[in-house]
Amino acid sequence: MSSVPTIVNLEAEVILKTENRATTSARVDVWIRDTLIEIAGNPDYRDSFPELEVIGPVFNLTGGPQGTSVQEYPETNFITISDFLIKSLDFLIWTDYPTNANRKQLNPSNFQDSDKYMSKPSLPVEWYRYGITIGFNPLPDQNYQIQARYMRRHPIVDYFNANGLLNTTPVLLPNEWFEVLEWGAAMRGFMELLNFERAAQIRTMLFGDPEHPNDNPGLIASVKTKRRAEAWLVQQALRPVIRGTTWGSS
């Protein structure tokens, strides 16, 4: 973790952005911490944080004829990290057990749809959450292997509990989000210093002008492009090149 920036690396910049009005570095660390929790936990930004994406262990479903297969399993079979899950991305299933050469993504569903019918055991095609359990439909007819992909919370509390120092907490965000984090911490600082006008100005700079969103989308909108560009390359079909009738003619 030595190459990962920590909160202490951002202190000086936040102090500068608060016009050197911060009272102590400990308060600056709290501003950074609270802003980091807000950004990392916002579902609108999660497609920008690959550092917080986790793939779980491979787990075998219990399959067999009606009455012997198991439909729901404790969530802990799929998620083993100590900090809390913030969002399930998807579940993968290997369709050719036990060879496990081919896999597909299961469709998300909910327990209410699952309870509407009794299904004959076969290859599951969807997953759902019920409390702290994960279920699959239809019932598995074989011991298919399942693997979860999910988002984790930023592990601030884990690092703090391990060493007792907030400023040594690694900042697990892409570099392009550091400026957002610093200005967000400065906004919190001005709020604490009762300079609400300056805090409002920073908020407009970060989130844009609500009255003129197209003219001023804000700093956050400009840094949310990297992962979306990657998704565009995968999801969008290639466009045909339309040439004019005189293209290439002299």
N, C-alpha and C positions, 0 to 999 in steps of 0.2 A: 504493500500500500504506500510505499515511500514516494512513488511518482505521482500519486493522486493528491491534488491540492486539498488543503484542510481549511477549516474556518479561519484559523489565524492568518493564513495567506491573503484573506480578503479584508481583514480588519482595516488596514491602512487606507484602502480605497473607499471603504464605507465612511471612515472618519473624514476623508477629504470631501466626499459627496454631501456630508452633513455640515460642511463648512466649519470643520474642526470644533463643533459644538458638543460632540459626544463627551460624556463625563468620564467614563471608564471603558476599557476594552472589554470588560465583562458584560456591560450592557450592549455593546456592539455585537458580541457573540450571540446574545439572546435575540437581537433583531435579525441577525443572519439565520439563526436556527429557526425562528418562527416563519421567516420568509421561505426558507428551504422546505419546511413541512408543507406550507401552503402550495408551493409550486409543484413539488413532487407528488402531492396528493390530489392535484386537480385533474380530473379525467379528461379535460379538454386539451391538456398538454402531454398526456402519457405516451402518445405516439412519437414523442421527441426524446424519450429517455431509454435507450437500449441498455444502459447500465443497470436499470432496475428490472429488466425482463429476466425471468428464470424459467428453466425447464426442469420439471420434476423427475423423480425416479420412474423407471418402468415398473408397472404393477400388473399382475395377472388377475383378470376377472375369473370368477368361479362359474364355469359353464357346464351345461348338461341338459338332459331332458326336463320337461316341466316338473317343477317341484324340487329339483336339485340345484338349479342355477340360482345365483344371487344377483339381485337387481341393484341394491344400494350398498355403498361402502363408506367407511369413515373418511372424511376429507384428508386426514393425516396420512393416508396411504399414498396420496398424490403430492402432498406438500410437506416438506420436511424441514424447511428453514425455521428459525426461531421467531423471527418477526412476522407480523400479520400479513396475510394476503389482502391486497387491496382490490384486485380485479382478476377474474379468470379470463384468459384470452381464448383458449380453445383446448380441446382434448383430441389427441391423435390415437388411432387404433390401427394395429397391424392386422391386415385382413387375411393373411396366409399363415396363421399359427400352425406349427411352431417354427416354420422357416423364417418368418418375419422379414421378408424382402420387400413387401409392399405395405404402404400405410395410407390412410386417408384421414381427413378432418371430419369429426363428428359435428352434426348440426346442434346448436343450442336450443333447448326447449325448457319446459317448466313442469313441476310435479303435478300441477292440475291437469295438464294434458295427459300425463302418464297414467293418472288414476281413472281415466275415462274408459279404458279397455284393458282386457287381458290379452297379452300377446304370446304367440307361440315362439319358443326359443329360436333365435337365428342371429345373424350378424348385427350387432347394435349399430344404429345409424344416428342416434342423437343422445345427448347428455343433458342432465338437469341438476339443479341444486335443491336440496331439501334440508334446511337447518345446517348442520355440520356434516351432512352426508352428500355424496355425489351418486346419482343414479344414471342408469343407461336403459335405453329402449331400442329394440325389443330386448327381452331377456337374452343373455348370451348362451349360445348352444355349445360353445367351446371356451377354453381358457385363453381368450384373446388378451393380448397385452395392450395396456393403455398408458399414455404418457400425457401429463398436463403441461401447458404453457401458461404462465400467469405473471402478473405484476406484483412486486413486493413494495412495501412501504420503504421509504428511505430509512436506513438503519441507524438513525441518530441516537436513539435510546440505548441500543446495544453497545455502541462505542463509548457513550458517556458512562454507562454502568461498568464497563470494563476497565476504564482508566480514571474516571472521575474528573476529567478535564474536557469541557465542551469545545475548547478551541482546537483540540487535536482531532476532531471528528472529520473524516474524509468527506469531501463534497462530491457525491456520485452523480454529477450532471455533466452533460457535454459542455465543452469550453464556451460555445456560443451563448450559453445561458448564464454565464458568470456575470455579465453586465446587468442582466435582468435581476439576478439575485442581489447584486450590490445596490442597485437603485431601489429595489423593494425593501431592503434593510434600511436604506436611508429614509424612505417614506415612513417606515415605522418609527425611526428615530425622531423625525420632525413631529410626528403625532405625539410621541412621548414628551417632546419639548414644547408642545402646545403651539407649534407653528403650523396651523392647519392649512394656511394658504400655500405654503411651500409643499406640504404633503399632497395637496390637491393637484398642484402643477406636475409633480412627479407621477402621480397616478394617471393623469392625462397622457404624459409621455409614454408610460408603459402600456396602457390599455387603449389609448386612442381617445379621440374626442367623441363622446356619445352623440353629439348633435351633428357631427360631420364625420361619420366613420369612414367614408370613402376617401376623404381628403387627408385624414390623419388616422390610420389604422393602429398606430402605436408600435413600440419597440418589440413587444412580444410577438405580434403578427409577423414581423420581419424575420424572426429566428425560428419560426415553426415550419420552415420550408424543407429542411434536409430530409427528414424521414418521409414527408409527403412526396418529395421528388422520387425517392426510392420506390414508394408504393405506386407512383404513376408509371414508372418503367415496367412494373410487373402487371398492373391491372389494365392498362390502356392498350388497345390494339394499335398497330402501326397505321398511320393515315396514308392513303394513296396520294401520290404527288400529282396534282392537276396541272397540266401544261397547257399554255395557250396554243391556239391553232397556228400561230406564227413562230412557235419556239424552234430555234435552230435554223430558221430560214435567213437568207441573206437579204 
